């Protein structure tokens, strides 16, 4: 879903996609925070959410994802905690 001019926030329903292996929301206009529920997706290996307007910090749950190999979050408004 990258480069589709999407706006709003990342929908909570994404947490129901338990077989998802790659999440690409790059180059949209997404705002709000990265949802902690993303960390509950057991098969997720790749997250591309760069070039958006996301704020807050990266949820701790993402750091605990056993299968995550690539996380790209550059060009957002993220903060460290």
N, C-alpha and C positions, 0 to 999 in steps of 0.2 A: 504493500500500500504506500510505498514511497513516492514522493513527488506527485501527489494528487491534490494538493491544496486543501487538505483536510484541516479543519479547525476544531475548537473545543478541547476537551481533555481525552486522555486515554480511557476508553469505556471499561467499566468494571467487569463486564461480561467476558473480557479477555481472559480472566481467571478461570473460565469454564473450558478453555481450549487445552485440555490436558495432553493432547497428542502433538501440540504445536512444537516444532523444532527450530523454526526461524521466525523472528519477529522483526520486520523491517517497516519502520514508520518514518524513514529519513526524509528530510526536506519537505515538511508540511508546516502547519501553523498551530501545532498542538501546544496547549498551555496547561497549567496546573502542575501536579507532581507525578513522579513515577510511582505507580501503585505498588505497595508491598505485596499484593496478591500475585504479581508477576513472578515473585520468588517461589511461588508454590507450583509452578509449571515444571513437572519433573523431567520432561524430555527436551526442554528448551536449551539449545546449544549456542544460538547466535541472537544477539539483540542489537539492532541498529536503530537508534532513536536520535541520531544527531541532526543538527540543523532544524531545531524547533524552538519553541519558547517555553520549555519546561523549566520549572523552578523547584525550590526546596533542595533536598539532598537525595543521594542514591540510597534507597532503603537497605537496611542491614540484610534483609532476606535475600537480596540478590547476591550478596557476597557468600552466601551459604549454598548456592546452587551447585550441586555436584557435577552436572553435565555442561554447565556454561563454559564455553571456550572463547567466545568473542563478545565483548561489550563495548560499544562505541556510543558515547553520549556527548561528544564535543559540540560546540556552537549552540549551547543552551544557556540558561541562566541559573545553573545549579550552584549550590553552595556546599561548603564542607561543614560538618558538625563536630 
